[in-house]
Amino acid sequence: MKSFARRAIRLAVCVSLLAGPAAFAGTVYGEVVTAKGQPHPAKVSFIDDAGQVETVTTDAKGHYEVTLPPGHYRIESDTGSVSPATLDVFHEPRQQKLVVEETR
């Protein structure tokens, strides 16, 4: 009986590890550009429906990458409004170009 219990515990641990948050995350990557298509360095925030915020900073060429739990996100930039303004994240990687309309 002890052998069965040990196997059940091992199985539960393996399932927990496989089903952890990282296994269900989705990666979103791409570039931030101006309306004229020029690379645009910025800080971009992804805000989920619960108000949790994940902020990433692009590189000098506007490239970004962020891993988020699946869900619906509002997108904001520190340099202006962003199009698209919302994004749905799924399990698989997704490329998404973000266009910033600068506010001055």
N, C-alpha and C positions, 0 to 999 in steps of 0.2 A: 504494500500500500504506500509506503514511503517513496518508492521509486515512481509510482504514478503521480504522487503529489509534486515531486521534484520536476517531472516532465511538464506538468500543468503550469507550474510557476515559470519555468523556462519559456514555455509557449506564450504565457501572458506577457512576460518581459519583452519577448521578440515582437509580439503584436503591438505593444505600447511603443516600442522604438520605431517601428515602421509607420505607425499612425500618428506620430508626433507632429507638432506644428510645421516643421521644416518639410515634411512629406506633402503637406497640403498647400504650401506657399506657391505663389506664381511670380515669375520675374517679368518686370516690365522694363524695357530698355529702348533707347532711341536717341533723338537729338532735339534740342530746343532751338528754334530758329525764329527770326523776325518775319513779318508779313512779306518781306522781300526775299525771303529764303536764306538770309545770312545767319551763320551760327551765332547763338546768343547765350553767353554764360549767364547763369541764374541759379537761384535757390528755388527748388520746386517742392511744394508740399502736397502730399496725398492725404486727404482727410476722409476717414470712413464714416459710416452712418452713426457710429457710437461716439464720434468726436476724437478718436485716436488719430494722431498726426505722425506721419513719417516724412521727414524732409531730407532731400538729397541736394548736393551741389554739383552742377555740371562741371566738366573740364573746360578749358579755354575754347574748345571747338563746339561746345554745347552738348556734348554727349553725357548721358546719364544712364544709370541702372539702379533699380530698386527691387527688392523682394518683399512682397506683401501677401497677407492672407487673402484668399478669395473673398470678393465682395464688391460693393459699389463705393467709389471714391469721388470726392470733389477735388479738383486740381487747382492750386493757386501758385502764383509766382511772386517773388519779391520785386519784380520789375514791371509788372503789368498783368492784364487779363490774359488768360490762356485758352486756347482752342485746341482740342475739345476741352470743355469745362468739367466734364465728368468722364469716368472710366470704369468699366467693369473688369475685374481681375479674376482669372480662372486659374486652374492648376498648371497649364502649359505656358511657356514663355510667350511673350507678346511684344512685338515691336510697335512703338507708338511715337510718331513725330508730334511734338507740341509746338504750336505757333503762339508767340507772345506778341501782343499788341501793347507796346510800351505806353505808359502813362507818364506824362511830364508835368 
